[in-house]
Amino acid sequence: GGLSSLLYSRSAAQRATAPRPAKTPHGPNRRESFFLKRARGTTMAEEEEDDDVFTIMVATDSHLGYCDRDAVRGTDSFAAFEEVLRLANDRGADFLLLAGDLFHDNKPSRRTLFKTMSLLRRYALSDAAVGFEVLSDQEANFRQSVNYEDPHVSVGLPIFSIHGNHDDPTREGGVEALAALDLLSVANMLNYFGRQEHADRVEVSPVLLRKGNTRVALYGLGNMRDERLNRMWQQKRVRFLRPRDGTYFSIFVLHQNRDVGRGRNTCVHESMIPAWIDLVIWGHEHECQIKPRESAVGTFRVCQPGSSVACSLVEGEAKPKHCGLLQVRGAEFRLTPLRLTCVRPFVCDEVVLNEAPELQDDMDEGDGADNATAVRDCLAARVEALVERARKTRSAFRYDDMLLPMAAPDQVLVRLKVDHTGFATLNNAKFGGQFVGRVANTSAILHFSRQKQASTSAAKTWVPTEGSREPVEEGELAAAAIDQLIQDQLDGQEAKLQILEETKMNEALNGFVDKQDPQAFAEEVERTLVREQKAQYKRGDATDPESIRAKYRQAPPPAKKAPAAVDASSEEDSDDAPKKPAKKKPAARGRKKAAAPPSSEDEDSEGEAPPPPRKRAARASRARKQASYADDDDDDDDEEEEEDDASADASPPPKKKRGARKQAPWKDPAPRAPPKAPQPASIDMTGWDSD
């Protein structure tokens, strides 16, 4: 704490004595608001009151890099973000607060990083003074000191940001999880906070700020899996740290699903948020609801700025885009919406072809379903009307001299949802070709859907089978989550995953597809393997490798040893010894099974039995070598055995002796007793002192 205050006081003193820079074309001087007040005749009392006012520019979901390969829409996200930065400088904001999803991709391209850093270098780095200080532990909040206190960097507009679901940290096969925001943070271009270090709990630590007599506690929670966070909240494993001294205005910034038509366990309910929070800045929801609204519990206000660029062609994205200017003094606050002008106009509408008056004549004649020309003309007229309506909603740009302006600003975004029940669909790409140069999304103008009604014809009725899904219409898969599709498929089947958890595999799938993490599945399988091994060890199922192998290897492969067992039984039957196969049958599972063929081979060498296979001879030779190492027989015994072999033609030897010789290599050696540990000598310690 003392070191942080010392760094701030020294930095503030240096900037206070530095000469005031002149206004530059790329970044207005944030001190000019002081001179404007003097020109308007502002009193000293009002100036002292303004010294206690925190001015915060609020924005979220910038999605930098969205459609960066599109020649028309590639710079839309950068133009909107540049306008937010310039508004923050023009309105004299103390800092810019971002509620997640600064980048659209988890691994932004070098083109995106270059453009982003160019904007931050131009508008965030300057010699303007920073009029507030950080009171909390900066290492705990940002893993480093706040960027504007670094003596090697001159920051005029501090930026505080949490991560969203698009730019969250990933390990990529390494140990430490890093996000794209870490690159900007280590370059002192923004302050990245709201990261969670623990996997079994959530601990939200505030960033304590002070400006004059106003104190602000900034709580940040980066995006997490909604199911996981909801479960932790229900298990009371989410904790908020509160400062003991002083009265703080508490702002909570998060990037999660809201309870708006979603499942109970896939969102954050407003009742979960602590009642002592004053204002909630809610990211992730793209629909703009910038004006603070009272929460469901009635103890705090909720502000949802929405995205600054249209990332999906839905009705919620068609509303005007805003950022907010938040002013806090003491326990009071005021938020002023600021409409963004560097946004491509977007309108959407719906049409039902059965109710379209242009197609009524064709339907009466009975050829409406096959008349594609009439349908095309009808939809083209509707799209023309949408284009004209979108152009009327466009407002003049606030800034003309921008670093990254919008490309082709006269081209608009339109979306027409078509209910084509009873009519055929059209090719979207061919249909959009007639609007090239006027519409930016020519390949996705139409969205076809169909009313889900039970058909009276049995031939056209879709009969679902067990485990099958209802067919989806064109465009519905784009809005569906792949993890939900897999979960529904698994729920409809009787077979379930036994070792791997479905939720964990869904998370790994999202990491592999959305975040391009090639090690997502390998890491999850490794974690599951370690967890199962620990569980088996605790249950006592397996305590050593040999018992584990014996459990999963119930019997040896029958491909090589099955013929030997058959030959042994047939040869024993030829010698009129019906009792011996019963005695040898239990040995078929072990290594003694090969003892029968050698005896029968010597006895029936002149009979009609087929010659033994070469594998058996090779096995016998290997057995003799093993026996020479395993059994330390005397030379006298070997000579006696050779004499028995010489007299084999005259009279068959006893089977016990011949069998003993052949079975010796296949018998497991007798287990040797482990060496006894040396016993401590008994010493009389009488009269000695023990330590």
Stockholm file with secondary structure:
# STOCKHOLM 1.0

chainA/1-691         GGLSSLLYSRSAAQRATAPRPAKTPHGPNRRESFFLKRARGTTMAEEEEDDDVFTIMVATDSHLGYCDRDAVRGTDSFAAFEEVLRLANDRGADFLLLAGDLFHDNKPSRRTLFKTMSLLRRYALSDAAVGFEVLSDQEANFRQSVNYEDPHVSVGLPIFSIHGNHDDPTREGGVEALAALDLLSVANMLNYFGRQEHADRVEVSPVLLRKGNTRVALYGLGNMRDERLNRMWQQKRVRFLRPRDGTYFSIFVLHQNRDVGRGRNTCVHESMIPAWIDLVIWGHEHECQIKPRESAVGTFRVCQPGSSVACSLVEGEAKPKHCGLLQVRGAEFRLTPLRLTCVRPFVCDEVVLNEAPELQDDMDEGDGADNATAVRDCLAARVEALVERARKTRSAFRYDDMLLPMAAPDQVLVRLKVDHTGFATLNNAKFGGQFVGRVANTSAILHFSRQKQASTSAAKTWVPTEGSREPVEEGELAAAAIDQLIQDQLDGQEAKLQILEETKMNEALNGFVDKQDPQAFAEEVERTLVREQKAQYKRGDATDPESIRAKYRQAPPPAKKAPAAVDASSEEDSDDAPKKPAKKKPAARGRKKAAAPPSSEDEDSEGEAPPPPRKRAARASRARKQASYADDDDDDDDEEEEEDDASADASPPPKKKRGARKQAPWKDPAPRAPPKAPQPASIDMTGWDSD
#=GR chainA/1-691 SS CHHHHHHHHHHHHHHHHSCCCCCCSSSCCTTHHHHHHHHTTCCHHHHHHHTTCEEEEEECCCCBTTTTTCTTTTTHHHHHHHHHHHHHHHTTCSEEEECSCSBSSSSCCHHHHHHHHHHHHHHTBSSCCCCCEECSCHHHHHSSCCGGGCTTCCBSSCEEECCCSSSCCBCTTSSSCBCHHHHHHHTTSCEECCCCCCSSCEEECCEEEEETTEEEEEEEECCCCHHHHHHHHHTTCEEECCCSSSCCEEEEEEECCBSSSSCTTSSBCGGGSCTTCCEEEEESCCSCEEEEEECSSSSSEEEECCCSSCCSCSGGGGSCCEEEEEEEETTEEEEEEEECSSSCCEEEEEEEGGGCGGGHHHHHHTCTTTCHHHHHHHHHHHHHHHHHHHHHHCCCCSCSSCSSCCSSTTCBEEEEEEECTTSCCCCHHHHHGGGBTTBSCGGGSEEEECCCCCCSCTTTCCCCCTTCCCCCCTTHHHHSCHHHHHHHHHHTSSCCCSSSCHHHHHHHHHHHHTSCCTTHHHHHHHHHHHHHHHHHHHHTSCSSHHHHHHHHCCSCCHHHHHHHHHHHHHHHHHTTCTHHHHHHGGGGGSGGGGGHHHHHHHHTTTSSCCCCCHHHHHHHHHHHHHHHHHCCCCHHHHHHHHHHHHTTTTSCCCHHHHHHHHHGGGSCCCCCCCCCCCCCCCCCCTTCCCC
#=GC SS_cons         CHHHHHHHHHHHHHHHHSCCCCCCSSSCCTTHHHHHHHHTTCCHHHHHHHTTCEEEEEECCCCBTTTTTCTTTTTHHHHHHHHHHHHHHHTTCSEEEECSCSBSSSSCCHHHHHHHHHHHHHHTBSSCCCCCEECSCHHHHHSSCCGGGCTTCCBSSCEEECCCSSSCCBCTTSSSCBCHHHHHHHTTSCEECCCCCCSSCEEECCEEEEETTEEEEEEEECCCCHHHHHHHHHTTCEEECCCSSSCCEEEEEEECCBSSSSCTTSSBCGGGSCTTCCEEEEESCCSCEEEEEECSSSSSEEEECCCSSCCSCSGGGGSCCEEEEEEEETTEEEEEEEECSSSCCEEEEEEEGGGCGGGHHHHHHTCTTTCHHHHHHHHHHHHHHHHHHHHHHCCCCSCSSCSSCCSSTTCBEEEEEEECTTSCCCCHHHHHGGGBTTBSCGGGSEEEECCCCCCSCTTTCCCCCTTCCCCCCTTHHHHSCHHHHHHHHHHTSSCCCSSSCHHHHHHHHHHHHTSCCTTHHHHHHHHHHHHHHHHHHHHTSCSSHHHHHHHHCCSCCHHHHHHHHHHHHHHHHHTTCTHHHHHHGGGGGSGGGGGHHHHHHHHTTTSSCCCCCHHHHHHHHHHHHHHHHHCCCCHHHHHHHHHHHHTTTTSCCCHHHHHHHHHGGGSCCCCCCCCCCCCCCCCCCTTCCCC
//
